[in-house]
Structures are given as structure tokens and as C-alpha cells.
């Protein structure tokens, strides 16, 4: 299977490429595309994968034949999301249209699009389910809304093409040893405090998150590339979510995290109390996560802190 990876400079794309290389699946041949191919070539060298995969600019994409395309183009850092504003909408649309044009002339090709739980909008007072509607504040869009709105718009376009094999994967929370600890996520703030031996000031408000581990993401993608062609979406999930207070206690016990909960202190990431999904559509394709959120966090935290 010839698989195009679009946006190969992204963190989650690199983790998937590494997972494919470790699995050493002789039937999958990756071709990596990025706006800055030299960055990908340099990373492959550092990762011990020099010369393993061809790397090109996006202008070369249409000149090749693929059995599957995985689109990672976007941003994963909250700071960059706000800085890019509505341009996220244009970038997401432009590259998605590039892939859809390709599928219209290569109808047997599969398309896996990296979406986000943010596509649901601001509906996380409870975990989402298969019946949860997406809610968009159409008359009051703010800078942080453009990312989720762009994902929702693309997903709607995909459902309008039922004849094409397209699966959108909604990632909610992700933990990896390659994480940028300066990113404004709860887990990066915790890990940075452990690394720097500083006290973490954090809101006393309890929230629940479900952290996907790279190995389970690889399992899910691998399954979706092998099942019969379909058009739909799946939500990512681990074997069990973790709430903030239990996570803080576990990190304190394992790594000596020092923290103080403060009433009225702004939430580290946002005010979504239950940013995760109970939608188990992925299980219909054979997905069975191997790690809980806490197990995945501990595994990656140990790798990060060893550095």
C-alpha cells in the first residue's frame, strides 16, 4: 500500500511515521510531503530513518499514485491556533480541496483526515457521544473558534461525498515524548513543572481528559487503512480517561510534582470540563486501545524526564 503523509512536519505525523517504521510493515510504503521538506529530511536523519522514505514538496503530490492519503496539515499548539486566527480556515480548506481533487480522479484511494474534538464546538459540560450535536456560535465567532470550525466545515464536505472513501479521525488529547513542553496544555504544564522543579499553580476546578498514546493512534490508523472502504468519522479514546486531581496526585507520587490549587486561577487550557468522547464507533473497525490515559502519560513522562 502506497501511503501519502501530508504535513510530515507535525508532531503526531512524525510519531505515526516512527510507529510504522518500528512495525516494519513491508506492505506499507510511505511518501512524505511538507511545505519545508528539508525539515523532514533533517528529522529523519535524527530519528535514524535517513533515506527510509521519499520526501517532497506539495507541488509533487499529484504526480504520484497512492492507495491512501493521511492529512495532518494544521496546528496543534494553542498559541499558534490563536495567532493564525481565521487563516487556519483557508489553509485547512486549501489542502483538503487538493486531496479531494485527487480522489475524484483516483476513486479507489482512501483518505484519512486528522480532525479534532474541537469540531464539536463548546459542548463539553459532559463527554460527547454519538448523538452529540456540533454547536457553533455563528454570531459570535472568536479567534479560538476558527480551528474547530475549520475541522467541522471539512468534515461536512467529506460527508457530502459519500461515494469517496474518507474517514475523519477526531483527536481530543494526545500525549507523546516528543511533546513541546512550552505548549499551553495541562500535561505540558505539569511536565514542565516537574522538569524545572517549580511549583505549578493550577485551578482547583476538576476536569476530565482522555489522552491518546502514539501506539494506540498507530493501531487505529492501521485498522482504518485495512477495513472496507467507508465514509464517516471516528472519535479517539484510550482505555480510560483521567481527571485532573487524580492526575496531579499520580504525578506527585511518581515524579515529585509540586503544585498548589488556586480558586479563581484560570484553567490551564480551557474551561471544557469533560473534553473527551464516549463515542465508540472506532470499535466497529476492531479498535481496542491498549493503554489508559494514565498509563500512556506515565510511559511518555518517564521518557521525557529521562532527557
N, C-alpha and C positions, 0 to 999 in steps of 0.2 A: 504494500500500500504506500503510495506516494503522498506525503502529508506536507502541506504548506503551513508554516508557522508565521503568522503576520504579527508584527510587533515583538520581535525576538529580544528586544532590549528590556522588556518588562520583567519584573521580579518573578511573577507567577509563571510566565512563559519559560524563563530560564530554569526554574525548578522542574517544570514538566520535561524540558529537554534533557535535563540531568537524569530524571527518573526513567525516561525512555532509554538513555544510554546505559544506565545501570541494569535495566531489564534486558538489554541487548537483544531486542526483538528483531530478528533478521528480516521479518516481513514488513517492517515499517521503515521507510526512507524519508527522513526529514529534510526539508528545504527551508532555510530561514530567511525572512525578509524584515528589513528595518529601514528607517529613514537614515540611520547612520550605521552602515554595515561594518565600518571599522571597529565600532564599539563592540559589536557582536563577535568579530574575529578576535579581538583582544580578550574578551571574556572567555571564549572557547579555549584559548591558549592557557589562561589562568586556571580554568577548570579541568585542564588535562584532556581537552577534546579537540585540540588543534587539528584541522583538516578533516574532522569527522563528518561535518555537514557543509553543503554548499550554502553560501550567504550572498544575498543580492539586495539591491535597492528595489523599491516597489515598482519601479518602471519596468522591471523584468518579469513581474509576476504573470502577466497574461501570455507570456511566451513559452510557458511550460504546461504540461498536463499533470493534473493532480487527481487523486481519488478522494482526498479530503482536505479541507481548509480549516484551520483553527485561528480565530481572530482575537488577538489580545490587545489590540490598539486602544489606548485610553490612558487614564491616570489612576493611580491607587493611593496617592498621598493626599490627605485632606487639605493641606496647604496649597498644593498645586491645583486642586479642584476649584478652590475659591479664586485663585489667581487667574486661572484660564477662563472662568466665567462662562458666558454663552458660546465661546469658541469651541468648547467641548462638543456642543451640539453639531457644529459644522464638521469637525474632524471625524466624529463618530459616523455621521451620515455619509461623508465622502468615501470613507474606506469600506463601509458596508455596501454602498452602491457599486463599488469596484468589484466586490465579491459577487453580488447578485448578478451583475452583468456577465461575470464569468460562468455562473451557474446556468444562465439562460442559454449558453452555447455548449455547456458541459453538464447536461442534466443528470448524469449519474454521479456527479461529485457530491460529497457530503459537506455540510457547513456546520461547524461548531462555533458559536459566538459567545464570548465571555461577557455575560450580563452581570447584574448586581441585585442584591436585595433592595437597593435604593430605588429600583424600578417600581416598587410598591408605593413609594411616596412616604408620607409621615403617618404610618398606620400601626405603630409598634407598641401600643399600650398592652397588647397581647401578642404572642407569637403568631405569625401568619400561618394560614392553612390553604388548602387547595381552593377554598371558597372566598378567600380574602380579596377584595377589590383593590386596584391601584387608585390612589387618591392624589390628585394634582391640584395645587392651589392656583388655578388658572388665572385668577385675577390678582394674585399677589406673589408671583414668582420671585424668589430671591437667588442670590449667587449660588448658594449651596444646592439649589433645586435643579440646576441645569444638568448636572451629572445623571441623576436618576431619571429626569425627564427624557434625556437623550437615549438612555437604555430602554425606557418604556416605548418610545417612538420607534426604535429599531425593532423591538420585539413585535409591535403591532404590524410593521411592514412584513416581517417574516411570516406571521400568521396569515397575511393576505396572499401568500404564495404557497398554498397547500400542496401544490404539485412538486415543490422542491424539498429536498432532504435537509432540514435546518433544525438544529437543537440549540436553544439558548440555555446556558448554564448560569444560574444566579448564585454568585458567591456573596456570602454575608460577612464572615470574618475569617481571616486566614493567618496562620502562624508559621513562620519559617526562620531558619537560622541565617538566612540571607537578608532578613528584615533590616531596613534603615531605622535605626533607633531614634532618629530625630523626627520621624513621622509622628503625627499627633494622635496616636491610638492609645487606648488603655494599656494594652500589652506592652507597647514600646516604652511608655512612660514608666511602667513597673520595671522592665528590664534595665532601662537607663538608670533608675534609682539604685538598683542592685549593683550594677557595674560601677557607678560613681560613689557608692556608699553614702548616698544622700537620703534625706527624709522626703518621702513622697506625700505631699498634701493633696488629698483627694476628697471628693464629695462623699458625704455619708449616705447619699441615695444609692440603693442597691439596684443593679441592673443585671440582666442575663444575656450572655453571649454564647454562640456556638462556633468554635474555632475549627476550621478545616485544616488538616495536615496535608503536606505535599503528597504523601504516599496514597492517601485516600482520594485526593484530586486526580492523581495519575490513574488510580483504579477506575474512577468514574469516567474519565475521558476515554480510556482504553475500551471500556464496555460500550460507550456510545458510538465508537468508531466501528464496532463489530456487529451491533444489532441491526435488524432490518430497518431500512430507510423509513424515517418518520419526520413529522413536522410538529414541534412542540417545545416545551420548556421544562427544566427540572431545577429544583432548589437544592443547594448543597447543605449537608449536615454531617456532623460527627456522630459517634455512638451515644454521646450525651453532652448537653450544654453545661456551662458553669456560670454561677452567679458571681458577682464582683467580690462580695465579702468572703466567700469560700476560696476564691482565687487568691485574694490578698493573704489569707491565713496560710494557704498552701505555700505561697512564695516566701512568706516569713519563715515557716518551718524548714523549708528546703534550702533557701538561699540567704536567710537572714535579712529579708526586706524590712526596712523601717518605714512606717507610714503613719500618718495622722488623718483621721476622717474629720472633715470640717463641714458644719452645717452652712449651707449657702454657697459653698465653694462650687464654681462651675464644673459641670461634668467634663471628664477628660475628652470625650469625643462628641457626644451629643446627648440629647435628652430622650433617646429611644429606650424605654425600659426593657423591652423584650425584642432585641434585634436579631431574630433567628426564625427558622421556619419549621413547622410540623408537617409540611407537605412532603410526602414520601413517594412521589411519582418516580424518583430515581430507582427505587426498589423494584419497580416493574421491569427495569432493564437489567436486574441482577446485582445492583449496587448494595453492598453491605459494608459500611465503614468499619475499619479495624480498631480505631482509636477513639477514645473520648476526648473532649476538648482539653481536659486537664492532662491526660496522658500525652497528647500532642504538644501542649505547651511545655511540659517538663522535658520532653525529649529535645525540643528545639532550644529551650532556655539553657540547658546544660551545654549544648554545642556552642551557643553564643558566648556564654560566660567563660568557657574554657579559653576563648581567644584573648 
